[in-house]
Amino acid sequence: MILKLNTPKMFNLFKKREPPDPRDLEQIIYDIAENKIDRDFHILYERMSNRHVFVPVDPTTVPVEATEGKKYVTTSTDRLRMRTVIGPNNLVLVPCATNEESMLLKDGYLGMDWFDFLEMFMKLDTSFYGVVLQGKTSWVVFDRDRTKYILSLRSANK
């Protein structure tokens, strides 16, 4: 008979916990843009997990049933036209902003859950290279592989 002990939880009691990161979301985005440190990416993923982002759209394509401040679930007949941006090497990117004051949103936008935005992006054809998360002063791009990775982290934490 082989006896297996499940001890990792017991040892977690003695593990030293790191203090919470004191930086705000905007500073983390800036630090990633400047330094690209893997730990910062993971802090960003955690901070974004319960947030909404604001996605620039052509307001003439928003269904009349979608009213401001109320949840609206798109249907297969809806044809929302998101605005895109061209990044380095002429790559087509789907932008979103962390705050409603972003100039990116001046012509119209919608708010949505961060993970819903990423899932929506993954359903687009591959001519869209990645997403741009726009902070107040800096931005960071996630390509399809990184977006898939972020979504896998969410699935693992459910």
N, C-alpha and C positions, 0 to 999 in steps of 0.2 A: 504494500500500500504506500502510495506517495502522498505526502501531506504538503499542500501548498499554503503558505502563509501570505496573507495580503497585508503587508506592513507599510506600504508607502504613506498611507494617511497618518499613521502614528508618527512617522518621521517628519511629516510636514509641520507638526507642532513645534519642532525645534529649528526649523528652517528660518533663517533671517529674512525678513520681508524688506523689500526696497521701499523707501518712502515714495509717496505719490509724486509724479512729475509736476513741478510747479508751473510749467509753461502753459500758456493758453493755446487754443487751437491755431490761431494765426501765427504764433511763434513757432509752433511745430511745423506748419506748412513752410514757413520761411527757412527753418533749419534743414528740412528735407531738400528744398530747392537748392540750397547752398552746399550742403554736405553729403546728402544721400546716405545717411547712416541707417543701417537695417533696424536698429532698435527704435529709431524715430518713426520709421514706417509703421512698426507694430503699435506704437503709442497712438499714431494717427488712426489706424484701423480701429483701435479700441474706442477712441474718442468719437469717431464717426458712427459707431454702431447704433446709437439711438437718436440720430440727428436727421433733420430734413435738409435737403439741398434745393436750390432754386435753379430751374432749367429754362433757358431762354427759348421761347417758342414764338411762332408767328401767331398773333392773337386772332387773326381771321380764320385760323384753322381749329380753334377751340370750340367744341360742341356747345350749342346754346344751353343744353341741359347742365353743363358744368358751371355752377355758380360759385362766386368767390366765397371762400371760407368753409365750403362744404366739400366733403369727400366725394370724389367722382371716380368711378372705375371705367376705364376706357373699354369700348366694345370693338369687335372685329371690323365694324364699319367706320369707326373713327379714323380720321387721317390727320392727326396732329403733325405739324411740321416743326421739328426742332431746328434751331439755328446751329450751325456748326462753325468751327474755326479751323484755319489751316495752320498746322504746326510746322516745325522744322522738317525739311525734306519733302514739303508739300503733303504731309500726312493729314488726313481728315480726322478731326477730333470732335467729340461731343462734349460740350462744356456744361459745367454746373458751378454754382457759386455758394459759398457758405453763408452769405448774408444778402438780404434783399436790396441793399443800397448799391450793389455792384453795378458798374456801368454796362456790364455784359447784359444786364436785364432791362435796359432802358426802353426797349420796344415791346416788351411783354414777356411774361414768364409764368411758370407754374411751380408750385412747391411739391416735393415728393420725398418719401423716405429714401435715405441713402442706398439701402440695399435694393429697394425697388428700382432705383435709377440704374444701379449696376446690372441687375438682372435684365432690365429693358435693353441696356446697351448690348449685352451678350446675345440678344435676339436679333440685333441688326446684322446686316450682311457684313462680310469681312472687309469691305472697302473702307469702313470706319476703323481706323487704327486703334483708337483708345479714347479715354475720357480725360478731361482736364478738370481738376478740382481747383477752383479759383478762390483764394482767400482775399483779404483786403489789399495786401500788397504783393503777394507771391502766389505762385501756382505750382501744381505738380501734375504730371501726366502718369496715368496707369494704362499700360498696353493690355491687350486681351489676356495674356498669360497672367499678369499681375491681378487683373480684375477677377479672373477665375480663381486665383489663389485667395483673394480677399473673401470671395463668396464661400470658398471651402472652409475658411476659418470660422465663418458664421455658422455653417452647417455643423462643424465639429463642436461648437459651443452651445448648440441648442439642447 
